[in-house]
Amino acid sequence: MARVVEPLRAMGALIVGRDDGRLAPLAVVGRRLKAGDFRLPVASAQVKSAILLAGLGAEGRTAVHEPSASRDHTERLLRAFGVPVTVDGGAVSVTGPVSLTGTTVDVPGDISSAAFLIAAALLVPGSELEIGRVGVNPTRTGFLDILKSMGASVTVTGAREVSGEPTASVTVRTTPLRGTTIKGHLVPRAIDEFPILCVLAAFAEGETIIDDASELRVKESDRIHVMAEELGKMGIRVEERPAGMRIVGPQRATGARCASHGDHRVAMALAVAALRATGPTTIDDVECVGTSFPGFFELFERVRR
């Protein structure tokens, strides 16, 4: 938790926890906050949001600088609640203290959750799947851009804006995939989809390189290591690198007993990989899937039929 705790402490927050507040659970004591100017070493929507939300109650301008743009759902929602948000180059700022005004919010479907169903349709022969009212916020559509670079048949139609968020229908059909390179500014726009991208890369023709993705080391699990380890149990070779990985396909997968490591996206990615494996696959500790996609396995079964 250090990457969140440290900037909040710099604003005057009193936060106590294990390992000097680096590990949850944390105790937070209310304090008067002062505005600050923060430069994040790695683009992170979560850290940015924590600082901006704290800035609502701080005196003065609070700014967050990122090396590349991360998801901007918080900024869009703050504007919907009447908060002026300034974006200047790589900096996002709010000036506090400021009050929010209530509004009605229509939340679109999550592209990161849809990604697992989209990937399944790409991998299972003869599939065609349409998902309606999916959020296609440009800070989140890196996954769709990557799929297109892999040769996937993906169509986006009926775009409109709901509560400040772009939405559309996404239609996907089974397509032979090819390897690609994913790095740079594309990474934060697809950071949550890397577990399932690893699965797609394993069955694509040629080499896929993932780089500049050290953020994956500090998600719900170390997703670089965990995906390499768990796909390895299924016979899929993954070359782990400090800030990414290299996968050469297409490869054959064999059913195995795998572990989610308490990571919802790892569990769902392994379920999709199991569709292409020979023999049964068991995934331990799948309750974590409820973190982002309650009812995933029931829907997955219905779609799979």
Buried (B, 14 or more C-beta within 10 A) or exposed (E): BBBBBBBBBBBBBEBEBEEEBBEEEBEEEEBEBBBBEBEBEBBBBEBBBBBBBBBBBBEBBBBBBBBBBBBBBBBBBBEBBEBEBEEEEBBBBBBBEBEEEEEEEEEBBBBBBBBBBBBBBBBBEEBEBEBBBBBBBEBBBBBBBBBEBBBBBBEBEEEEEEBBBBBBBBBBBBBEBBBBBBEEEBBBBBBBBBBBBBBBBBBBBBBBBBBBBBBBBEBBBBBBBBBBBBBBBBBBEBEBBEBBBBBBBBBEBEBBEBBBBBBBBBBBBBBBBBBBBEEEBEBEBBEBBEEBBEEBBEBBEEBBE
